[in-house]
Amino acid sequence: MALYGKVGAAPRIIVLVLLISVLTIGGALWFDYLGILDVKNAAAPLLRLVGIQPPARLPETETAYLLEAERLGKLKEALDLQSEELRRYEETLKAKEKEINQKIAELEEQRKALQDQEKSFNQRVRSYENKRANLEQNAKYLTGMPPAQAVAILLKMDDQDMIEHLRMVEELARKAGEESVVAFWLSLMPPDRAATIQRKMTLRRTE
């Protein structure tokens, strides 16, 4: 207490002023760091007096340009990402379109193959029907002829054609409930030819 009383008022005032100045400068620098105050530009003359060169401040227009450039850069990145996504989506669509076209081509080939098969089957059916109709008509003609004349015509045929005609004659006789003349015709043929025909007809029946 005695020591405090010996210190004059002037030194205490100087110390307080220095302390206030330090706190003020420190607070101002902190606010400048936070971006609340622009202390560096305001204190630039004082800094130059003590040999400190303050950092150059960018003009407002340049700062705005940099912010706009950064914004445009981010926008470009977003557009690039979207463009890449669209490109991948387009590639996926092209791949699916190619796959669908390939399946359509395969289905078209199958349809044509089925049409060809149906056409071939119909032709065979018509051919069979025409052949059967001709056989039936010829069988009726042969049945209506004198036996010797009918046998002479049959002997000019190969074995397969003769067998088909003889079978048609038997079928027509069976449908009409009549006796077939095939056995009588065979009796009028040369024995070896008749035997061959009978053997083949028997084999065909057992197949």
C-alpha angles and dihedrals in degrees: 000000000000090000091053090051092053092057111088126232094248097064091047091051091049091050092049091048090050091047092049090047092051092048091047094049092044092049092047091051091049092050088047089053090051090050094241096114133025099224099151095064092042092050094041094108091052092047091051090052090059092044099259117131110210117223115267113258120226116239116255091245092054091048091051089048091052092049091049090047091051091048091049090048091054090045090052091050090051091049091048090052091048091048090051091050091049090049092052090046090050091051090050091051091049091051091050091046090051091049092049092048090050091051090047090052091050091049090049091052090049090049091051091047091051090048090051091048091048091048092049091047092049090049091051091048092050090045090051092046091048091047091048091048090051091047091050092049093047091047090054090049092050092047090052093052127085108273095244092052092047091049091050090055093046092051090059090060125084117251096263095051092045092051092050091051093046092050091050089052090052092048093050091047091050092050091048091047091239134130114266118240093208094099091051092048090052090052089058093053126087107279096240094050092045091050092051092049093047092049093051092046090051092050092050091052092053095048 
